């Protein structure tokens, strides 16, 4: 190898190292901070010096945070199940049946998934008050449908469109109704796509902030992002950075693990939502 | 005879499928109508009334007064009121546009660089890709808090690093100072969403056939030239779609700014100011007018972008 090539190699790996450090460092630093308490919090440490679990004990032993985690789990799971249930049949119709206005309908659905949430906030607020759902988990499950449902329909439709026509033809020849085709023929093939879209919708619902902030009013009905955003100390000036970082790590570690385990599926799901080959 | 019979059966089969399709679509359409179309219409309606938060059904129709009202006093002075002459609103519009254009531009460039790195073959590529996904996986609120701590004026590590390498000579109050608040927000947003851009760019890059590069190498074309003359035009469709997705996301930004720089006029965006009026300041109808305007701006922007850029979002083109 020539010197020039060596330089190129070194520059390339330097770039790789910069990218990795830039991506990972903030989370690493949050973990380091979450293990420090008292005055140690205000010394700047690049390496973890102590492992003090008291921030975690404070957060998890607190009155409301475990409840907030349960709220988030319940709301995100229910939202995903609801969205997938509606999306499987709808995307079959959109992907496999020719009818007039299909393209327009698809574009409308995509348009809804890009809605600015603030534009429906006032109307949703009224609807939720009207239905008596304010400050309950159902208010959030209902409102999260606005972004989970179009997204799941869109991804499942692109996935189903690529399944070979032959399997469906065989079922039709055997006299299977569309409902049988979906449940017996397509559903078994759809599992990978369902896992991907379900996971992405779950992450979206887990992270949502605007609706959760607006449609809940008490500490026990909050979801995790709202709880973390509004976590305050004894006085307004005193921000409890230690517990905030501990809470952040608690809610982020499961997500990071999920993302790393399902890396390939997530990448393919994300890109089929936007870029279609 | 046999032919026409087959045609009849085919027709009924198609009709049967279309009928089933209708019932399959109906629940989803009803759900979307309830959570999207209806609330949007109600928001627009509220914007033409004087509805207040505590009395949602007591509003009267007041026409365009929330947007713009012109009143001439007896003295002959003309008074303009409404969102369209509200400096706070125009400040929010300007902040949003500035934030969106700058953040999406930086993210596209960095995303492309990261995607080019991930598209090359090297040892540990899987690990690097996993690391790049981490910022994307972290909830926005959590990343805002993490960075708020790192950007803390007294105890923040960013000030410490910059002091050590001599880039600054005194500590900066990143999120509190009006001069730097926007930089802070941009920094966090770029960190958080570059992975998404990188993944979309990577998907585009992987569709470029490898032999294109081989051919260019044999012909001795400089890699930079190959990138601008071959790669970029080939991934342009994917890039256009990625940019519009990110742009729409950026134009409606709320949570990052609400948490990282609360109540800072230097970063307040359209979504933040709308919600403030809707919920916090009890100017429900006024806030509705602002969110309606935001929706209109986004709709016009998307239409222009798709029309001018000839973006094919449906994925059905060519099929």
HADDOCK unambig.tbl for C-alpha pairs under 7 A between the chains (distance, minus, plus):
assign (segid A and resid 20 and name CA) (segid B and resid 128 and name CA) 6.34 0.50 0.50
assign (segid A and resid 20 and name CA) (segid B and resid 131 and name CA) 5.98 0.50 0.50
assign (segid A and resid 20 and name CA) (segid B and resid 132 and name CA) 6.58 0.50 0.50
assign (segid A and resid 23 and name CA) (segid B and resid 131 and name CA) 6.32 0.50 0.50
assign (segid A and resid 23 and name CA) (segid B and resid 132 and name CA) 5.62 0.50 0.50
assign (segid A and resid 23 and name CA) (segid B and resid 134 and name CA) 6.71 0.50 0.50
assign (segid A and resid 23 and name CA) (segid B and resid 135 and name CA) 6.12 0.50 0.50
assign (segid A and resid 24 and name CA) (segid B and resid 131 and name CA) 6.33 0.50 0.50
assign (segid A and resid 24 and name CA) (segid B and resid 134 and name CA) 6.83 0.50 0.50
assign (segid A and resid 26 and name CA) (segid B and resid 146 and name CA) 6.70 0.50 0.50
assign (segid A and resid 30 and name CA) (segid B and resid 146 and name CA) 6.15 0.50 0.50
assign (segid A and resid 42 and name CA) (segid B and resid 155 and name CA) 5.63 0.50 0.50
assign (segid A and resid 44 and name CA) (segid B and resid 155 and name CA) 6.73 0.50 0.50
assign (segid A and resid 44 and name CA) (segid B and resid 157 and name CA) 6.39 0.50 0.50
assign (segid A and resid 86 and name CA) (segid B and resid 27 and name CA) 6.65 0.50 0.50
assign (segid A and resid 86 and name CA) (segid B and resid 28 and name CA) 5.62 0.50 0.50
assign (segid A and resid 87 and name CA) (segid B and resid 28 and name CA) 6.92 0.50 0.50
assign (segid A and resid 89 and name CA) (segid B and resid 24 and name CA) 5.13 0.50 0.50
assign (segid A and resid 89 and name CA) (segid B and resid 25 and name CA) 6.99 0.50 0.50
assign (segid A and resid 90 and name CA) (segid B and resid 24 and name CA) 5.11 0.50 0.50
assign (segid A and resid 90 and name CA) (segid B and resid 25 and name CA) 4.57 0.50 0.50
assign (segid A and resid 90 and name CA) (segid B and resid 28 and name CA) 6.58 0.50 0.50
assign (segid A and resid 93 and name CA) (segid B and resid 21 and name CA) 4.68 0.50 0.50
assign (segid A and resid 93 and name CA) (segid B and resid 24 and name CA) 6.44 0.50 0.50
assign (segid A and resid 93 and name CA) (segid B and resid 25 and name CA) 6.74 0.50 0.50
assign (segid A and resid 97 and name CA) (segid B and resid 17 and name CA) 6.73 0.50 0.50
assign (segid A and resid 97 and name CA) (segid B and resid 18 and name CA) 6.59 0.50 0.50
assign (segid A and resid 97 and name CA) (segid B and resid 21 and name CA) 6.82 0.50 0.50
assign (segid A and resid 99 and name CA) (segid B and resid 18 and name CA) 6.74 0.50 0.50
assign (segid A and resid 107 and name CA) (segid B and resid 314 and name CA) 6.57 0.50 0.50
assign (segid A and resid 114 and name CA) (segid B and resid 248 and name CA) 6.79 0.50 0.50
assign (segid A and resid 116 and name CA) (segid B and resid 252 and name CA) 5.57 0.50 0.50
assign (segid A and resid 116 and name CA) (segid B and resid 295 and name CA) 6.62 0.50 0.50
assign (segid A and resid 118 and name CA) (segid B and resid 271 and name CA) 6.02 0.50 0.50
assign (segid A and resid 118 and name CA) (segid B and resid 291 and name CA) 6.01 0.50 0.50
assign (segid A and resid 119 and name CA) (segid B and resid 40 and name CA) 6.19 0.50 0.50
assign (segid A and resid 119 and name CA) (segid B and resid 43 and name CA) 6.86 0.50 0.50
assign (segid A and resid 119 and name CA) (segid B and resid 291 and name CA) 4.85 0.50 0.50
assign (segid A and resid 119 and name CA) (segid B and resid 292 and name CA) 5.92 0.50 0.50
assign (segid A and resid 119 and name CA) (segid B and resid 295 and name CA) 5.96 0.50 0.50
assign (segid A and resid 120 and name CA) (segid B and resid 36 and name CA) 6.65 0.50 0.50
assign (segid A and resid 120 and name CA) (segid B and resid 39 and name CA) 5.07 0.50 0.50
assign (segid A and resid 120 and name CA) (segid B and resid 40 and name CA) 4.75 0.50 0.50
assign (segid A and resid 120 and name CA) (segid B and resid 43 and name CA) 6.29 0.50 0.50
assign (segid A and resid 122 and name CA) (segid B and resid 43 and name CA) 5.33 0.50 0.50
assign (segid A and resid 122 and name CA) (segid B and resid 288 and name CA) 6.41 0.50 0.50
assign (segid A and resid 123 and name CA) (segid B and resid 39 and name CA) 3.76 0.50 0.50
assign (segid A and resid 123 and name CA) (segid B and resid 40 and name CA) 6.08 0.50 0.50
assign (segid A and resid 123 and name CA) (segid B and resid 42 and name CA) 4.87 0.50 0.50
assign (segid A and resid 123 and name CA) (segid B and resid 43 and name CA) 4.93 0.50 0.50
assign (segid A and resid 124 and name CA) (segid B and resid 35 and name CA) 6.96 0.50 0.50
assign (segid A and resid 124 and name CA) (segid B and resid 39 and name CA) 5.17 0.50 0.50
assign (segid A and resid 143 and name CA) (segid B and resid 35 and name CA) 6.22 0.50 0.50
assign (segid A and resid 145 and name CA) (segid B and resid 35 and name CA) 6.99 0.50 0.50
assign (segid A and resid 146 and name CA) (segid B and resid 32 and name CA) 6.59 0.50 0.50
assign (segid A and resid 146 and name CA) (segid B and resid 35 and name CA) 5.74 0.50 0.50
assign (segid A and resid 146 and name CA) (segid B and resid 36 and name CA) 6.11 0.50 0.50
assign (segid A and resid 178 and name CA) (segid B and resid 17 and name CA) 6.76 0.50 0.50
assign (segid A and resid 178 and name CA) (segid B and resid 20 and name CA) 6.68 0.50 0.50
assign (segid A and resid 207 and name CA) (segid B and resid 139 and name CA) 5.12 0.50 0.50
assign (segid A and resid 207 and name CA) (segid B and resid 140 and name CA) 6.86 0.50 0.50
assign (segid A and resid 209 and name CA) (segid B and resid 255 and name CA) 6.25 0.50 0.50
assign (segid A and resid 210 and name CA) (segid B and resid 255 and name CA) 6.66 0.50 0.50
assign (segid A and resid 225 and name CA) (segid B and resid 141 and name CA) 5.87 0.50 0.50
assign (segid A and resid 229 and name CA) (segid B and resid 141 and name CA) 6.55 0.50 0.50
assign (segid A and resid 229 and name CA) (segid B and resid 259 and name CA) 6.44 0.50 0.50
assign (segid A and resid 248 and name CA) (segid B and resid 142 and name CA) 5.60 0.50 0.50
assign (segid A and resid 252 and name CA) (segid B and resid 138 and name CA) 5.82 0.50 0.50
assign (segid A and resid 255 and name CA) (segid B and resid 137 and name CA) 6.18 0.50 0.50
assign (segid A and resid 256 and name CA) (segid B and resid 134 and name CA) 6.31 0.50 0.50
assign (segid A and resid 256 and name CA) (segid B and resid 137 and name CA) 5.80 0.50 0.50
assign (segid A and resid 259 and name CA) (segid B and resid 137 and name CA) 6.72 0.50 0.50
assign (segid A and resid 260 and name CA) (segid B and resid 130 and name CA) 6.17 0.50 0.50
assign (segid A and resid 267 and name CA) (segid B and resid 199 and name CA) 6.84 0.50 0.50
assign (segid A and resid 271 and name CA) (segid B and resid 200 and name CA) 5.73 0.50 0.50
assign (segid A and resid 271 and name CA) (segid B and resid 203 and name CA) 6.58 0.50 0.50
assign (segid A and resid 274 and name CA) (segid B and resid 241 and name CA) 6.44 0.50 0.50
assign (segid A and resid 274 and name CA) (segid B and resid 242 and name CA) 6.66 0.50 0.50
assign (segid A and resid 275 and name CA) (segid B and resid 200 and name CA) 6.96 0.50 0.50
assign (segid A and resid 275 and name CA) (segid B and resid 238 and name CA) 5.56 0.50 0.50
assign (segid A and resid 275 and name CA) (segid B and resid 241 and name CA) 6.80 0.50 0.50
assign (segid A and resid 276 and name CA) (segid B and resid 315 and name CA) 5.60 0.50 0.50
